[in-house]
Structure formats: C-alpha cells, structure tokens
Amino acid sequence: MSDNSISPEQAQRHWARTRSLMFVTLAVWFIFSFVVHFFAPDLNDITFIGFPLGFYMAAQGSLIVFVILIFWFAAKQNRIDEECGVAED
C-alpha cells in the first residue's frame, strides 16, 4: 500500500492552481450566462446561421459553451491533479 500524503507545499500549490481554474471557469460562465444575454438586443443586428446572434446565443450558443466548459474544466483539473500528485487512480 502506497503513501498518498502530499506535502503542505504541494497542497498549497494544488489549491492555488485549482482556485485559479475555478475563477476562470466562473468568469466564462458569468459572461455567457449574463453578459451575452444582457446585450442580446444589440447582438440581434448580427446574424449567425440565419438567426439573430442574440437569439442564437440564448437558444443554443450559451448551452454549447457550457458543455464545452465542463469538459475543458475536467481536463484541466485532471492535469492539475496529476502534476500536483493528487490524481485518483
């Protein structure tokens, strides 16, 4: 059986990197949840695939970004865990 403990320095570095990733993820989420929809009337002057951009972002665009964000976050967090020595088997 292996010892899975990590040093306090490793734990501090892991938390700092995880916290940074969390803030970036929350910023992207906030932009696509609130900011884009706040400016939807202005975005409707632009068309995307034949639809007004504001309508498209409300109906599909933000949802696509959220799904991509989930997979991106999971991949980045796994990489951070592996580099800091706290990855699960």
N, C-alpha and C positions, 0 to 999 in steps of 0.2 A: 504494500500500500504506500502510495507516494504522499509527500507532504504538500498540501495545496495552499499553504500560507504564503502570503506575499509581504514584502517589507512595507513599512509605513510610507516610504518614498514612492514605491510603486503604486500603492493605493492612492496617494495624493495625485500622482501623475495621471492615473486612470480616471479619477474623479474630475480632474481639471479638463481632460480631453472629452469626457462624456458630457460634462456641463456645457462646453463649447458647442458640441454637436447638438445638444438639446436646444440651445438658444438659436442656432442657425435654423434648425427644423421648425421651431416655433415662429421665427420671423417669416419663413417661407409660407407656413400655414396661415399666419395673420394676413400676409399680403394677398393670398389667393382666397381667403375667406371674407375679408372685409374691404380691403383697399380696392381690389379689382371691381367688386360689386358696387362700391360707393361711386366709382367713376363709370359705371355701366352706361348711363345716358350719353356720356361723351364718347365712349368706345363704340357706340352703335353707329357712328359715322363711318367706321371701318368695317368692311365685310370680310368674312373668313368662311370659305367653302359655301358661299352664297348666303350666309346668315350674318346679321349684325354681330360684331365681336362681343359686345356686352351681353347679348342674349346667349351666344355660344358659350362664353365663359361661365355664365350662370347655369346653363343646362348641362354642359359636358366638360368644358375646359378645366374647371376647378377640380372636378372629380378625377379626371385623368391625372392632374398634377398631384393630387392626394395619394393616389395609388402608387405613382412613381416615387413620391416622397417616402412612403412606407418601406418600399424595397430598398431605396437608397440608404435610409436611416439604418435598417437592419444590417446591410452590408458594411457600412461604416462602423457601426457599433461592434460587429464581429471582428473587424480588423483591429479596432482599438483594444478589444478584449484579448486578442491573440498577441498583440505587441506588448501588452502590459502583463501578460502571464496569468490572466484570469479567465481564459476561454473555457467553455464547457466542452466535454468530450462528445 
